Amino acid sequence: MLVEAAWSYRHKPAVRGEIAKRQEELNPQIQLISWKAQERLHTKYRKLVQRGKAKNLAVAAVARELCGFVWAVACEVESAAAH
């Protein structure tokens, strides 16, 4: 599932439309983590492909790093629930 999600990082980061509406209700810290993920993962994909790596390999690398951002969001949600 993470690999399929990682394909979306081929596109330039943006928050608009339905995604912007959903984010209005989110914790600001989670919004910050998600934006950092958008920027970092897009840059990682772009740089790997520009260096000649296969697109599938770049997506696998992005998926691996996406796990870290998912973990960060989960920790933030757990922390917010504890308070």
C-alpha positions as CSV (number, residue, x, y, z in Angstrom):
1,M,0.0,0.0,0.0
2,L,2.8,2.4,0.8
3,V,4.4,1.8,-2.6
4,E,1.1,2.7,-4.3
5,A,0.9,5.8,-2.2
6,A,4.5,6.7,-3.0
7,W,3.7,7.1,-6.7
8,S,1.8,10.3,-5.9
9,Y,5.0,12.0,-4.9
10,R,5.9,12.2,-8.6
11,H,3.7,15.3,-8.7
12,K,4.6,18.8,-7.3
13,P,3.4,19.2,-3.7
14,A,0.2,21.2,-3.3
15,V,-2.7,21.4,-0.9
16,R,-5.9,22.4,-2.6
17,G,-9.5,21.4,-3.1
18,E,-10.8,18.5,-1.1
19,I,-7.5,17.9,0.6
20,A,-7.4,21.5,1.9
21,K,-10.9,21.1,3.4
22,R,-9.9,17.9,5.2
23,Q,-6.8,19.5,6.6
24,E,-8.6,22.4,8.1
25,E,-9.8,20.1,10.9
26,L,-6.4,18.5,11.6
27,N,-4.0,19.3,14.4
28,P,-1.5,22.0,13.2
29,Q,1.4,19.7,14.1
30,I,0.1,17.0,11.9
31,Q,-0.4,19.5,9.0
32,L,3.2,20.5,9.4
33,I,4.4,16.9,9.3
34,S,2.3,16.2,6.2
35,W,3.6,19.2,4.4
36,K,7.2,18.3,5.2
37,A,6.5,14.8,3.9
38,Q,5.1,16.2,0.7
39,E,8.1,18.4,0.0
40,R,10.8,15.9,1.1
41,L,9.4,12.9,-0.7
42,H,8.7,14.7,-3.9
43,T,12.3,16.1,-3.9
44,K,13.7,12.6,-3.1
45,Y,11.8,11.0,-6.0
46,R,12.8,13.8,-8.4
47,K,16.5,13.6,-7.5
48,L,16.7,9.9,-7.7
49,V,15.1,9.9,-11.2
50,Q,17.3,12.7,-12.3
51,R,20.4,10.7,-11.3
52,G,19.2,7.9,-13.6
53,K,17.6,5.6,-11.1
54,A,14.7,3.5,-12.4
55,K,11.3,5.0,-11.4
56,N,10.3,1.8,-9.6
57,L,13.4,2.0,-7.5
58,A,12.8,5.7,-6.7
59,V,9.2,4.9,-5.7
60,A,10.4,2.1,-3.4
61,A,12.8,4.5,-1.7
62,V,10.1,7.0,-1.3
63,A,7.7,4.4,0.2
64,R,10.4,3.4,2.7
65,E,10.8,7.0,3.8
66,L,7.0,7.5,3.9
67,C,6.9,4.9,6.7
68,G,8.8,7.3,8.9
69,F,6.3,10.1,8.3
70,V,3.4,7.7,8.9
71,W,5.1,6.8,12.2
72,A,5.6,10.5,13.1
73,V,1.9,11.2,12.5
74,A,0.8,8.2,14.6
75,C,3.1,9.3,17.5
76,E,1.6,12.8,17.3
77,V,-2.0,11.5,17.3
78,E,-1.1,9.3,20.3
79,S,0.5,12.2,22.1
80,A,-2.5,14.4,21.5
81,A,-4.9,11.7,22.7
82,A,-2.9,11.4,25.9
83,H,-3.4,15.0,26.8
